[in-house]
Amino acid sequence: MMPPGSLLSRRRVLTIAPLAGAAAVGVGFWAMLAGMGRGSFDPHDIHAPALNRQVPPFALPDQAPGHGFSSADLGAATAPLLVNFFASWCIPCVIEAPLLISLKGRLPVWGIAYKDRPDDAAGFVTRTGSPYARLAADRPGLTAIDWGVSGVPESFLIRPGGTIAWHTAGPLTQEIIDRQVLPLAAELRR
Amino acid sequence: MRRLLLALLPAVLLATILVGPALAVSDPAEMLKNPRQEARAEAIGSQLRCLVCQNESIEDSGADLARDLRHVVRVHVAAGDSNRQIMDWMVVRYGDFIRLRPRLTWVTLLLWASAPLALVAGLVAAWLGMRRRALPPAPLEAAERIRIAELLR
């Protein structure tokens, strides 16, 4: 027969097990929500494959008032830079524009006008003031597909040598710039 | 104003029904001339998630990006790529998320197995509980027997 001590401890185990299970689930949810707050976990981020890849081969034409660029130009870059897909018809891009301009002195920004009429894209850049050191046009939107872009705006931080170091699908915010983009760019410059 | 809106409602509904499904791939200019290739392209497209609407295939979606992706699929089909090559091309760019039917990996396997596993765990717990109830009470120990005899005296 079972000694009373072991019966008690088994009952205790059976009482604690569901509580421990619930606590584990709770900790998991807490970690997920905390990660969402910090930006380290994003359930909408569907673009993990872009990271640490060489940029896809492309050569895009000029978009006034800048001159276009190719994957070779990104490969030849000696400092980190931000590639930003945008369009004049995209509302979040309008909101994002002042942030990109404030970034201008600290990190070069190269722009790709996605599926936009050249005049509209030029007008957009003239209205907001251009943050773009170089500006290319992707009218058919096929280069964007090669990059894994699913909508504008999207930004990629490119390492010297042309690999993708960081990516976000959606507009940049001051917080993303301060906490993620600039620290990573500083690290890449070292 | 309200009456006008109510009067227009059937017309709007009818228009939605008529226009809705016509948005996607019915444009003949988009289709491949070879019907077998076109059928293959449609089969592949119906397995690819539209990244804008997220719960529709690119064949069903009216989004701009879906149309571009349909075009890319058709270019690859016309170039003679296999279904697998085209799927892989998409996954390299957009990740597994673009597959409407998830790939069988350890993680998805665990997800599928979670319901049967929960059932088994429940059955084990119930069986343990019932077995415990069925145990006969432990016989009294010498000290307890003496204590009871004292109380009954």
Interface residues (C-beta under 8 A of the other chain):
Chain A: M1 M2 P4 I46 H47 A48 P49 A50 K115 P140 G141 L142 I145 D146 W147 G148 S150 G151
Chain B: L51 V52 D64 L65 D68 L69 V72 V91 V92 R93 Y94 G95 F97 I98 L135 A138 P139
